[in-house]
Amino acid sequence: MAQDLDRELNDLPPDLRWREWMRRIEAVLFASARPVPREDLTRVVGQGASVDLLIEDLAADLEGRAFEIAKVADGWIFRTRTQYAPVIKAAADVGDQLQDLSEFDIAVLAAVAYHQPITREGLKDIFGKEISRDLIGRLHDRHLIGTGPRSPRRGAPYTFVTTETFLVAFSLETLEDLPDREQMQDAGVSR
């Protein structure tokens, strides 16, 4: 079916072609629950089209609306502007992906993010206590962490890393967007 898609739209004048490419990107982002990478978006526009410029124009079209396009992880996603979060919570039982995480759960996520790949033993060193398999399992089940690389030696411990879902949940484009570790320590938020 995708082979039948006219990506070039040569029968349209340039301004209408550009507008159609913008709408295609909008449709793909609207339909996706995950960030959509550039490679996927290039499949719905012509060869000479710049996905970055199309997204810029689409973002400008959305100015003043309740939702926006955000660059998250390695792609783009539609999301509600933060100032409307209280409105959504008041009107609908949508919950918050992070709402039922404890402060300790979030601290463990932060430790994984800052020290990845990290083992349970590494987490124990940071927190001064054993991190339960249940906690690791809950974070893994919610796709906030995943298993990282293991040493090639037999019996080597598993390591943990954050995932794209982690980036989306915390509205980060990359791990480089994490707050500076020293600033976190100065604020008493991390060790």
PyMOL commands that set and color helices and strands:
alter all, ss='L'
color gray80, all
select helices_A, chain A and resi 2-4+14-31+38-44+51-61+82-91+103-115+120-127+133-141+164-169+175-177+181-186
alter helices_A, ss='H'
color red, helices_A
select strands_A, chain A and resi 36-37+67-72+75-80+145-147+160-162
alter strands_A, ss='S'
color yellow, strands_A
deselect
rebuild
show_as cartoon
